[in-house]
Amino acid sequence: MPTDVRVARTGELVTVVLTGMLTLEGVPRVRGILLKCLADCPTGLIVDVSGLHVDSDLPLVVFPTVARQARSWPGAPPVLLCAPSGPVADRFARWNLGRMLPVHEDWASAVAALDEPEPGPPALRADLPFGPDAQRQARRLVSTACLEWGLPQLCMAAELIASELTGNAVRHGAPPLRLVAAARTRYLHIVARDGSPRPPRPVDPPPVPYALASGGYGLRLVDAVAATWGFVRTAGGKAVWATLRREGVGWPRLLRTARLLRTT
């Protein structure tokens, strides 16, 4: 019987409650669900394993693996484990797995340990049409959100990144398409999630003026503008993410291109 997974949201905090037996065969499913939750940009991800059972230590490696993937994403939400005293907690202690992610006795202590107790404004989360209008909607949504969050200096860069991430998903991915943007303490996060597990690939843009008319600069433009970017395979597809430092970016050479893209 597969592990039962329940996802609960408290404001901008996400808790994943795992119960039942976790085997090696069930690890990919659990990993995909946890990464999908991370791609929604919560302020923190608490994994409650108080009702989980394992028949060996190996399945438990999924938790530090997810935490390691989260750390490769600057400003990503912290991953914390809730493991009360018992067989699972004993296995973690035996292999010192707690050195790779924080382990707490209960949910309340995990919440108290979060680095960002003040969640800030709610993240933007929107399902987009899987078609040519996705980029236009993405630009409008992130620009409006940046203004509401008091980050006008990021509007142009956020529009470009959202446009290229969603455009890349439409051209090379599969539905459904979801856009996420979140203003956290140091970074603005922008994520496009689609239904294809195929990794994104930077490609050369089409010739001007075709590129200006349809987007198409792709991940090379994202790489030039964002502080960093990457992707994770999630349950049901993948999420491509990019981050911008809240203080803004210096990229005068791309500003003229951004103005042109806004008119498409």
QUIWONOR-V993648 format. One record per backbone hydrogen bond with DSSP energy under -1.0 kcal/mol. CO is the residue of the C=O (numbers start at 1). NH is the residue of the N-H. E is the energy in kcal/mol with one decimal. If there is no record, write none. Layout:
co:nh:e
CO:NH:E
CO:NH:E
This chain:
co:nh:e
4:19:-2.1
6:17:-3.2
8:15:-3.2
10:13:-2.1
12:43:-2.8
13:10:-3.2
14:46:-2.6
15:8:-3.1
16:48:-2.8
17:6:-2.2
19:4:-2.4
20:53:-2.8
26:30:-1.9
27:31:-3.0
28:32:-2.4
29:33:-2.0
30:34:-2.4
31:35:-2.4
32:36:-2.0
32:235:-2.0
33:37:-2.0
34:38:-2.1
35:39:-2.1
37:40:-1.2
38:41:-2.1
44:14:-2.3
45:80:-2.6
46:16:-2.9
47:82:-3.0
48:18:-2.7
49:52:-1.8
51:20:-2.1
53:22:-3.0
57:60:-1.3
58:61:-1.9
59:62:-1.5
60:63:-1.4
61:65:-1.9
62:66:-2.1
63:67:-2.2
64:68:-2.2
65:69:-2.0
66:70:-2.2
67:71:-1.9
70:73:-1.7
73:76:-2.4
78:45:-2.8
80:47:-2.9
81:104:-3.1
82:49:-2.4
86:90:-2.5
87:91:-2.0
88:92:-2.1
89:93:-2.3
90:94:-2.4
91:95:-1.7
92:97:-2.2
96:99:-1.5
97:100:-1.8
102:81:-2.8
104:83:-2.6
106:110:-1.5
107:111:-2.5
108:112:-2.3
109:113:-1.1
111:114:-1.4
124:181:-2.3
126:179:-3.3
129:131:-1.9
131:134:-1.9
133:137:-2.2
134:138:-2.6
135:139:-2.5
136:140:-2.1
137:141:-2.6
138:142:-2.4
139:143:-2.0
140:144:-2.3
141:145:-2.3
142:146:-2.5
143:147:-1.8
144:148:-2.2
145:149:-2.2
146:151:-3.3
147:150:-1.1
151:154:-1.9
152:155:-1.2
154:158:-3.0
155:159:-2.5
156:160:-2.2
157:161:-2.4
158:162:-2.8
159:163:-2.5
160:164:-2.4
161:165:-2.8
162:166:-2.2
163:167:-2.3
164:168:-2.4
165:169:-1.8
166:170:-2.3
167:171:-2.4
168:172:-2.5
169:173:-2.4
174:195:-3.6
177:128:-2.3
178:193:-2.8
179:126:-2.7
180:191:-3.1
181:124:-3.2
182:189:-3.0
186:246:-2.1
187:184:-2.8
188:244:-2.3
189:182:-2.1
190:242:-2.2
191:180:-2.7
192:240:-2.7
193:178:-2.4
194:238:-1.8
207:211:-1.4
209:213:-1.6
210:214:-1.3
211:215:-1.6
218:222:-1.3
219:223:-2.6
220:224:-1.4
221:225:-1.8
222:226:-2.8
228:243:-2.3
230:241:-2.5
232:239:-2.6
234:237:-1.9
237:234:-2.1
238:194:-1.8
239:232:-2.1
240:192:-2.5
241:230:-2.1
242:190:-2.6
243:227:-2.8
244:188:-3.1
245:248:-1.9
251:254:-1.2
254:258:-2.3
255:259:-2.1
256:260:-1.7
257:261:-2.5
258:262:-1.7
260:263:-1.2
261:264:-1.7
